[in-house]
Amino acid sequence: MVLLTCNLAMAQNQVISGVVTDATGPISGASVKEKGMPTNGVVTDAKGNYTIRLKGTSGVIVISFVGALPKEVTVGSRKTVNVQLEDDVQGLEQVVVIGYGKQKKITLTGSMSTITGADIRQNPSASLQNTLVGRLPGFFSQQRSGAPGADGATFFIRGISSYNGGSTTPLIIVDDIEYSPDQFAAIDANEVENISILKDAATTAIYGIKGANGVVVVTTRRGKLGIPQITFRSEYSVMKPTVMPEFLDAYESAKLYNQARANDGLAPRFSADDLQKYQDGSDPYGHPNNDWKKILFKDFSSQVKGNFDISGGTEKVKYFVSAGFLYQNGMLRNYGKEEGVNSNFYYNRYNYRSNLDIKATKTLDLRIDLYGNLGVTNTNNIGSAFGYNDIFYDYVSFLSLAPFNYPVYNPDGSFGYSKWQRDENPNYNQNNIVGRITHYGYNRKYGNNMNLVANANQKLDFITKGLSVKGVLSYASTYDYTRSMTRDQFPSFIYDSNNNTYEPRDPNIYRVRRYFIGYGPGSTIRNLTTQVVLNYDRSFNSHHVYGTALTNINTVIKYNANSVYNFVPNNFKGYTGRVGYDYKDKYLFQFNAAYNGSDRFVSTKKYGFFPAASAGWVVSNEKFFKDHVPFMDYLKFRGSYGVVGNDRIGDNFSYYYQQNYSNGGNASFGYSDNTQTGILEGTLGNNEVTWEKEKKTDVAMEFGLFGSKITGSIDLFHNVRSDILTSRGTVSSIFGVGLPPVNLGRVQNQGGEIEISYRDKIGNVDFSVRANYSLAKNKILYQDEPLAAYPYQQFTGNSIGQILTYQWIGFYTSAADIAASPKPQTTPRVGDLKYADLNNDGKIDGYDMSINGYPNLPNTNYGLELRANYKNFGFSLLFQAATNFNVRGVAEAIQAFSSNLTSVHQNSWTPEIGDAAQYPLLSLSPGLSSPSAYPSTFWFISGNYLRLKNAEISYALPKKLIERLKVQSIRTYINGYNLLTWSNLNTRYQFDPESNSGQDRIKYPPQQMINLGLSVTF
């Protein structure tokens, strides 16, 4: 007994040291813990070294690291224990984040995809969703804009299943707290540990009424046991548009203008002498030739990012504290002359985060997180025509900025103007564009987002082992307001070079007006969330049982100066449960359910029940499989079915069950006429309004071959969305009162995903190839549309977003062709677009429009990632492609003399070019060829594209040099975003392929970025 006691005492005080490595060398940050003593642990240093004093009786240490298989080592009497970890290629032991919990990847029965924070930090984009494109199967996105502060892509999980625009956004959860898309876009990538997208009922049913559109789950970085690590990261990017329209010069534009007038039977507007002067530049004031792209926009803009974080911890407190800075500059040239007045685009953001984990007692863990951001978005004020206030509208508009419209400056330095702009385009009689940029000031939006989360997790092992209860309290505050400094007039002059005289554009304006300061209160949102979670997780020999029970209450209060629902709380309440069982990581079962609801519905319709069941079979863990299929080391089948809801049937404060009234009409009271404004009945209320419901079915196979060098998965899904809120189309307007939308619509969405990767090592080179494919094709099953005159005009049975257009069948080639063809409502001319007479009535009218082409959202995505590491060098390429979608433009986007002219207009129809023309007959009145009045398949162009979305080359300084510098690591890198694009879209339009279809001008184009970065860890 005495000897046993002495040996036990010696084991309890044994000090063990060693080095943790993998196939490439020492591992920094690996966890070394004593088995049976979860609080006794250390983290390896930059050289992989560790030292730990054993306090328990097991005599076993457990070593783990992300991306490696955990390893248990019996210490015995040794004082030095070196351990080499093996890569977990499949990541089967990896713990992934699911709804309100975590689970080993091998036991997962639902469909999800995950990406690490280290991967997304290879993308320099300011908006977090832009870093996910091409990396996650099932993630669909379109980046419509590159404007500073507004460059975040719209995104969807497995496409869209509802034709209500506000009903397609995925739910976003950050550390178990719901976020808005704007809040998500503003998260600093440096703060992210990993991001998961949840796609099927097994993973989303736990969110019940909010989960039908899929869920994005973000886990932020937290402190780890060990000495403080200080990391500084600095980046500088240069940016330019992926596509920027190039317009013809004054000479070519004037020639085409004369050609259009001749086609219209009019005399030329520009004489031969005019054309000569435009060509040779001999009269720059009377015949200017402006390259507005060079005048208005810089060749490159810039972005600066910086991050500083500290992480570490003891057994009692772990911490991660981070601060980030971002500044995006805009494309406009700086014409401002007054201090403090910046008329360019820019975005300035400060992010901060403090994540603390506190072990209050042996059984009580506390988490306190404080985080948020401050942002300023600046846009220019140029007072464009028709209230657009958009420099890009002016840039593309022939009527606003034809290349010969006016000289920017007169000989005396004053702002120029012209009689052409004043007299021939009176509706576009805006002042000199450079003068407007110089003098008209700015509009600025300030935003402040602050979040506080307190979390307490109490182990209840005294009741039964594996039981715990967690309470969460979250308070979020979002506030924004606007400030502007603007004015609306300054003098400009029409210079006559013959007489050397200056005629004022407006004789009543002789000086620059003073600035006017404006202020807008914006909106304030207060969001309070409380959660109580009961968790159970326990293994009984080969049996593993786990469960979660949760109650969740969320209250949102909003103030907006323009809203009638100010300070009206929007309440959500729910109950959620999960029960799971697996046997030897082989047979897997899980049941999820949520019972929750919202006060946006009447009491009898507030709550709904959303169940889901899933199961899996890891065939590769069966003995017969291991014995007979040795080349396949992993094979798993899984499937799920369930019902999930979506309560985003309007904005957050839409109460469709309420009867609406409005002020209107007059009533007379008293002995004499005392007129008072009356009250009118508005849209009727709908007492039966409820949420959308979606039945989700998913089956999948996961596999690994040849020592898991080749891994992959195949997923197939079939979803049917019902009760989509729909405006009645089968009730005549003779009814006489506004009808509320009703839950009638049905949409089917189905498709699949394939992901496959190959990983190997040749000598000192580690390399991997990873490819993914996603298909999500929807079809409207019912939307209460009126019975169409012809089946080809029925939207039911087609995809969401398709439109009615005429079918283009060629050009009118002669007078005889016009006479022999069906008669359109507008008199055709030779060279006009010609359309099919679908109903064979001898006329071209609205009954000949049919549903054609693809919608604007791609239904197919591809991703291909290549990686390689050689000693201290790293290299990666990410290609992304999207197919099966259309883009079209109207008005200033393509229509000649509404739009500025491009090479496409030089290839307009003439007898010589004939059917090879890229554009119909040039005309100042396009009539039958108008893309707005007569939308047709001629204007549809496939948006299919392939991008080099991301690339990075990195270099980590050698360890000997790092030791001399007394730092843990130094890494420098150069990476890029939207680097190359291959698309056929420029055969007609000069759009980025992710542009919104049907647009009347370009927007601020998405940006191509090249970024240089440095990361130093002390």
C-alpha positions, 0 to 999 in steps of 0.5 A: 500500500505504501509503495502504491501510494508513493508511485501515485504521488510521483505520477501526480507530480511528473513533469513531461516535455516534448515537441509536437510535429506533423509531416511538415515540421513542428506545430504551433498552437497544438493542445496538450491535455492530461486525460481525465483532467480537462483543466490541466492543459498547455499549448505548444509554442512557435517551435512545437515545444510543450511542458506539462505537469501531470496532476491526475492518475491516468498517466495519459496525455491527449494531443489535438490540433485542427486538421489533425487526428487527435492522439493519446499517449501513455507517458509511463516513466518518461520525461520526454514525449515527442508526438507526431500527429497525422493529418485528418484528411477527411476531417472526420474527427473535426467538430463542426458547428451546427444549430445551437451546438457542435457535432463530430463530422463523422456523425453528422446526418445533415447537409452542410459545408464549412470553410475556415477563417484562414481560407476566407482571409485569402480574399481581400474583399471588404464584405464577408460574403464575397469571400465565400464565392466558389468555395462552398457548394450550394452557395449562390451569389451575385455581386451587383456593385463595387461601391465602397461600403456597398459591395456585398453580394446578394447571396442564397443557399441552394438558389431561391424557392420563393417569388417574393423578393424579401423571402429569399435571404438566408438566416444568419447566425453569429455565435448563436445570435441572429444578424442582418445581411448588412451586419454580416457584411461588416464583420471583419474576416480577421475575427472569424474562426469558421463559417458553415452553411446549413442546407437541409431540413436536418440542419435548419429545422431547429430554427423552425419558422426562420430556416427555410432559406438555409442558414449561415452560421459564423463562429468567431475566434476565441482565446486558447490556453497559452502565453499571449500572442500578439498579431499585427496584420496590414494590407494595401490593395489597388482596385479597378473595375472588372468592366468599365464601358469604353465609348466612342470619341466625338468624331465617331459619335457624330458620324453615327448621329448623322447616320441615324438622322439619315435613317430617319429621313432628316438632314445631317446635324454635323457638317463635314467641317464639324466632323473634321474639327472633331477628328483633328482637335483643331477647335477644342472649345467649339468642337470638344472631344471629351474622354469622360472616362479619363476625365471623371475616373481614376485608373486605380482606387485603393483599399487599406486594411489593418488588424491588431489582435491579442489572444491567449489565456490561463485555466481561468480566463481565455481571451481574444481581443481584436481591433480592425481598420478598413478604408476604401477609396472611390473611383472619382477624380478629386476635383474638390477645392474646399477643405473638408468637402470630399465629393468622392466615394469612400467607406471607412470602418472600424471593427472591434471585438473582445471575446472572454471565456471565464472558468468561474468554478470547476463546473461553471463557464462564463462567456462575455463578448463585446463587439461591433463596428463604426462606419462612414459611407460617403457618396458624391452629390451631382444633382443628375437629371431625373433625380438619379444623383448617380455619376454613372448614369451621367457617364453612360448617357448620351443626352447628359455626357455626349463626348462633344457636349461641352468643353470642361474648361474655357480658356479663362479657366471657367467651367464650359458649356454649350448650346448643344447641351442647353438647346438640343437637350433641354430635359438634360440641361444639367450644369458642367459635370466637373463643376458639379463634382467640384461644388455640389458637395457630398452625402454621408451616412454614419453607422454604429453597430454594438453587440453585447452577449453574456453566456453562462454554462453550468455543468449538471453532472451531479444530476447525471453525467453529460448534462448542462444548462446554458443561458444566453442574454444578447443586446444589440444596438444599430444606429445610423444617420445621415449628414450632407453638405450640398449646394446646387448652383455655380456659373458656367459659360458658353465660349465663342472662339470666333468672337472671344466672348463668354455667354453665361449658361444662366444669366441669373447665376453669377457666383457659387452658392453657399453650402447647405448642411443637411441631417437625417435621423436615419433609424435605430434598432434595438434587439434583445435575445434571451435563450435557455439551453439544456444540453445532454451528451454522453457515451455508454460504451459504444452508444452515444446519446445527445440532445438539446432543448432550447427556448428562445425569445427575441424582441426587436424595436425599431425607430425610423422617421418614415415608419408608422410602426415606430417603437412597435416591438416585433416579437419572436418566441420559440421552443426547439429540440434535438435528439440524436443517437449513434452506435460506434460512429456507424449507425446515426439517427437524429430528430430535430423539431421547433415550435415557434412563432411571431406576433406578425400573425393572429393568435391562432396562426402565431405558432407552427411545428417544424419537425425533421428526421435524418439518418446515416450509415457509415458503411466503411466502419463495417467489418465486411466492408473493411475486409472486401473494399480496402481501397475505400477507407470511408463511405457514408450514406445519409438522408433527411426529410422535414418541414421548415418555415419562413416568416419573412413575408414582408419587412420586419414590421408588416402586419397583414392581418390588420385592416388598413386605413388612410387619410383621403377624400373630404367631408363637410361639417356644420351649418357652413362648409367646414371641409375636413379630410376624411378616412378611406378604407385601404387594403383589407386585412387577412386573418389567415395570413401565415408563414411560408412552409418548405418540405425538404428532402435530401440524400447524400453519399460521402466517400474517401479513397486510397488513404483518403487522398481522394475525398468527396460527396454527392448531395441531391435535394428536392424542396417544395415551398408552399403558402407563398404570400401571393397577390390575387391575380384571379380576382377582377379589380372590379371588386373595388377594394384592395385585396391583401396577399394570401398564402397560395403560392407553390414553388419546387426547387431541386438540384444537387451538389458534387464536391471532390478533392485530391490531396497528396505530397511529392517530395517537399511539395504538398498540394491539393485540388478541390472542385465543387458543382452546384445545381438549383433549378426552381419551377413555379407550381402555382401563383394564382395568375389569371388564365393566359390567352395562350399557354406560352404566356403562363408563368406557372411551370417556369422559373422565378424571374423569367419575363415575357418578351418577343421572339426575335427572328431576324431583321426586316430586310426589304420593303417586300419583306415588311409587306409580307410579314405580320403587321406590328403596332409600330410601323417597321423599317428596313433594319428593324427587329422582326418578331415571331407571330406566335398566335398566327393572327397576322399581327405582332402585339402583346399576345405574341410575347412569351416566356423566354430565356433564363432568369438573371440568377444562375442555376448552376455554379462551379468552383475549382481550388488549387493549392500547393506548399513548398517549404516556406512558400504557399500558392493557391488559385480559386476559379469560379463559374456560373451558368444558365442565366441571362442579362439584358439592358435597356435605355441608357444601358444600350439604346443608341443616343440614350446610351453613349455609343460603343463599337456595337453601334458601329455594327448596326444594321445596314444592307451590307452587314445584314443579319450579321449586325450586332444592333438594329437600324440606328435611329433617334426614335428606335420604335419597334427596336426599342429594348424598353417598349419591345423587350425581345430575345435579341437583347438577351445575352447569356451571362455565363462566365468564368472568373479567376476569383482568388489567387495568393502567393505567400512566404513565411520567413525561415525559423532561424531568421524569426528567432533572431528577430524574436518573433513567432512568425512573419508572413508576407503575401500577395493575393487578388480578387476578381482577377480575370473574367471570361464572358461573352457578355461584351458582344453587346453590353459592357457589363460585369456578368453579375449585373442586374438584368433589365438595368437602364445604366451601369452601376458602380462596377465590381472591383478587381483587387490586387492586395499586398499584405504582411502578418507578424505574430509576437 
